[in-house]
Amino acid sequence: MEILRKFGKQNLATLYIGRYGGEILEFVHSIQPPHSREEKWVLILSTLFGCPIGCLMCDAGEYYHGKVSKEGMWAQLEHMITQYYPNLEIPVKKFKIQFARMGEPSLNDNVLELLKDLPHLIKAPGLIPCISTIAPKNAGSFFEHLLEIKQKFYRNGHFQLQFSIHSTDQKMRQSLIPVPIWNFAQISTFGDRWFEKGDRKITLNFAVEESVDLQPAKLLPFFNPDKYLIKITPINPTNRAKENQLKSKITQNLLNNLKVRDSFREYGYECILSIGEWEENAIGSNCGQFATQFINGQVKLKENYTCHEYELPVK
C-alpha cells in the first residue's frame, strides 16, 4: 500500500488516499468525541475501486474500476491499525470495522473471505464488523454466506448489519438508489432470519433528504421494533448531492433533528441521531464524500475539495 495523501485532525478523523495494485482507494479512521480511541474506534475501508451503483447522494459512483482483493482490504486495515497498535493487539472496547467507504460491499465476495480471516489476523475482543448495504437484488448468495459467517464467528452482538433505506416510500427509495434492490418485504424476510437472541438490532439507515417521505407507520408491517432500530444521518455535502439538488433535512438545527428522531420513537423504534462532528465534512471523511474523482482517464484529487486545509505529512 502506497499512501499518496493524508488529511485529518488529531483526535477526530484521518482520511488516507492510497494506491494499491495500480488503483486509487480511500480509507478512514475516526473517533467520536468525547469518547477516547480506547473506548471507541471506527475504521472505514473501501471494498471497490469506485462504485457501479450511482446513488444520488454519493460521490463514489463517479467511476468504477473493479473489486478490491482481500489483501487490498487488509492492507487498508493494517496500515491504520499499526499506526497505534503495531502488534495488532487492539484493546479498544468498541472496535468497529465498517465496509463502507468506496463501494457496495455485497458486490465483492472478497469481503466474506476477509471476515473469515479477521479473528485470526488481529487480537481485538471489542471487534464489531459492520456491513452497510443497499441490498442489491443480485446479491442473495452474498447475504446467505454472510449469515453463515456471522453465526460462526460473530455471535452475541459482535456484528452490525445495516440497510440503506432513506425513505419510507419504496418508490422514492428506488429513485435514490438507481439499481434493482430488495424491497422492504425481502429485507425483512432476510433480517428476521438474521436476528437471534443476543444480536445487535439490525439498523435501518436514513440519510434524510429535505423532501423525502418519512412515515414510520409504513415500516411497521415489515420491521419489528424488537429486531430493528433506526439511524438518522445527514445527507453530506457531496458533489452528487449538489448536482441532484438534494438538501439534508438533518442540519445543525437540533430541535428539527429531534422532531425527526421522535417521529420514529412514537412508533416504538429505538432511533439514533448519528451526526458526528460537522468538521468531518471539511476533512472529507463523512459518508458519501470522496476526495478523488475520475478526470480525463485519471483519478485525481478534487480541485474544489476543502480537505487540503487539513493535509498531514505522509510518513
VENLIN-V554310 format. One record per residue. N is the residue number from 1. SS is DSSP state (hx for helix, st for strand, lp for the rest). Layout:
BEGIN
n=N ss=SS
n=N ss=SS
END
This chain:
BEGIN
n=1 ss=lp
n=2 ss=st
n=3 ss=st
n=4 ss=st
n=5 ss=st
n=6 ss=st
n=7 ss=st
n=8 ss=st
n=9 ss=st
n=10 ss=lp
n=11 ss=lp
n=12 ss=lp
n=13 ss=st
n=14 ss=st
n=15 ss=st
n=16 ss=st
n=17 ss=st
n=18 ss=st
n=19 ss=st
n=20 ss=st
n=21 ss=lp
n=22 ss=lp
n=23 ss=st
n=24 ss=st
n=25 ss=st
n=26 ss=st
n=27 ss=st
n=28 ss=st
n=29 ss=st
n=30 ss=st
n=31 ss=lp
n=32 ss=lp
n=33 ss=lp
n=34 ss=lp
n=35 ss=lp
n=36 ss=lp
n=37 ss=lp
n=38 ss=lp
n=39 ss=lp
n=40 ss=st
n=41 ss=st
n=42 ss=st
n=43 ss=st
n=44 ss=st
n=45 ss=lp
n=46 ss=lp
n=47 ss=lp
n=48 ss=st
n=49 ss=st
n=50 ss=st
n=51 ss=lp
n=52 ss=lp
n=53 ss=lp
n=54 ss=lp
n=55 ss=lp
n=56 ss=lp
n=57 ss=lp
n=58 ss=lp
n=59 ss=hx
n=60 ss=hx
n=61 ss=hx
n=62 ss=hx
n=63 ss=lp
n=64 ss=st
n=65 ss=st
n=66 ss=st
n=67 ss=st
n=68 ss=lp
n=69 ss=lp
n=70 ss=hx
n=71 ss=hx
n=72 ss=hx
n=73 ss=hx
n=74 ss=hx
n=75 ss=hx
n=76 ss=hx
n=77 ss=hx
n=78 ss=hx
n=79 ss=hx
n=80 ss=hx
n=81 ss=hx
n=82 ss=hx
n=83 ss=lp
n=84 ss=lp
n=85 ss=lp
n=86 ss=lp
n=87 ss=lp
n=88 ss=lp
n=89 ss=st
n=90 ss=lp
n=91 ss=lp
n=92 ss=lp
n=93 ss=lp
n=94 ss=st
n=95 ss=st
n=96 ss=st
n=97 ss=st
n=98 ss=st
n=99 ss=st
n=100 ss=lp
n=101 ss=lp
n=102 ss=lp
n=103 ss=lp
n=104 ss=lp
n=105 ss=hx
n=106 ss=hx
n=107 ss=hx
n=108 ss=lp
n=109 ss=lp
n=110 ss=hx
n=111 ss=hx
n=112 ss=hx
n=113 ss=hx
n=114 ss=hx
n=115 ss=hx
n=116 ss=hx
n=117 ss=hx
n=118 ss=hx
n=119 ss=hx
n=120 ss=hx
n=121 ss=hx
n=122 ss=lp
n=123 ss=st
n=124 ss=lp
n=125 ss=lp
n=126 ss=lp
n=127 ss=st
n=128 ss=st
n=129 ss=st
n=130 ss=st
n=131 ss=st
n=132 ss=st
n=133 ss=st
n=134 ss=lp
n=135 ss=lp
n=136 ss=st
n=137 ss=hx
n=138 ss=hx
n=139 ss=hx
n=140 ss=hx
n=141 ss=hx
n=142 ss=hx
n=143 ss=hx
n=144 ss=hx
n=145 ss=hx
n=146 ss=hx
n=147 ss=hx
n=148 ss=hx
n=149 ss=hx
n=150 ss=hx
n=151 ss=hx
n=152 ss=hx
n=153 ss=hx
n=154 ss=lp
n=155 ss=lp
n=156 ss=lp
n=157 ss=lp
n=158 ss=lp
n=159 ss=st
n=160 ss=st
n=161 ss=st
n=162 ss=st
n=163 ss=st
n=164 ss=st
n=165 ss=lp
n=166 ss=lp
n=167 ss=lp
n=168 ss=lp
n=169 ss=lp
n=170 ss=hx
n=171 ss=hx
n=172 ss=hx
n=173 ss=hx
n=174 ss=hx
n=175 ss=hx
n=176 ss=hx
n=177 ss=lp
n=178 ss=lp
n=179 ss=lp
n=180 ss=lp
n=181 ss=st
n=182 ss=lp
n=183 ss=lp
n=184 ss=hx
n=185 ss=hx
n=186 ss=hx
n=187 ss=hx
n=188 ss=hx
n=189 ss=hx
n=190 ss=hx
n=191 ss=hx
n=192 ss=hx
n=193 ss=hx
n=194 ss=hx
n=195 ss=lp
n=196 ss=lp
n=197 ss=lp
n=198 ss=lp
n=199 ss=lp
n=200 ss=lp
n=201 ss=lp
n=202 ss=st
n=203 ss=st
n=204 ss=st
n=205 ss=st
n=206 ss=st
n=207 ss=st
n=208 ss=lp
n=209 ss=st
n=210 ss=lp
n=211 ss=lp
n=212 ss=lp
n=213 ss=lp
n=214 ss=lp
n=215 ss=lp
n=216 ss=lp
n=217 ss=hx
n=218 ss=hx
n=219 ss=hx
n=220 ss=hx
n=221 ss=lp
n=222 ss=lp
n=223 ss=lp
n=224 ss=lp
n=225 ss=lp
n=226 ss=lp
n=227 ss=lp
n=228 ss=st
n=229 ss=st
n=230 ss=st
n=231 ss=st
n=232 ss=st
n=233 ss=st
n=234 ss=lp
n=235 ss=lp
n=236 ss=lp
n=237 ss=lp
n=238 ss=lp
n=239 ss=hx
n=240 ss=hx
n=241 ss=hx
n=242 ss=hx
n=243 ss=hx
n=244 ss=lp
n=245 ss=lp
n=246 ss=lp
n=247 ss=lp
n=248 ss=st
n=249 ss=lp
n=250 ss=lp
n=251 ss=lp
n=252 ss=lp
n=253 ss=lp
n=254 ss=hx
n=255 ss=hx
n=256 ss=hx
n=257 ss=hx
n=258 ss=hx
n=259 ss=hx
n=260 ss=hx
n=261 ss=hx
n=262 ss=hx
n=263 ss=hx
n=264 ss=hx
n=265 ss=hx
n=266 ss=lp
n=267 ss=lp
n=268 ss=lp
n=269 ss=lp
n=270 ss=lp
n=271 ss=st
n=272 ss=st
n=273 ss=st
n=274 ss=lp
n=275 ss=lp
n=276 ss=lp
n=277 ss=lp
n=278 ss=lp
n=279 ss=hx
n=280 ss=hx
n=281 ss=hx
n=282 ss=hx
n=283 ss=hx
n=284 ss=lp
n=285 ss=lp
n=286 ss=lp
n=287 ss=lp
n=288 ss=lp
n=289 ss=lp
n=290 ss=lp
n=291 ss=lp
n=292 ss=st
n=293 ss=st
n=294 ss=st
n=295 ss=st
n=296 ss=lp
n=297 ss=lp
n=298 ss=st
n=299 ss=st
n=300 ss=st
n=301 ss=st
n=302 ss=lp
n=303 ss=lp
n=304 ss=lp
n=305 ss=lp
n=306 ss=lp
n=307 ss=hx
n=308 ss=hx
n=309 ss=hx
n=310 ss=hx
n=311 ss=st
n=312 ss=lp
n=313 ss=lp
n=314 ss=lp
n=315 ss=lp
END
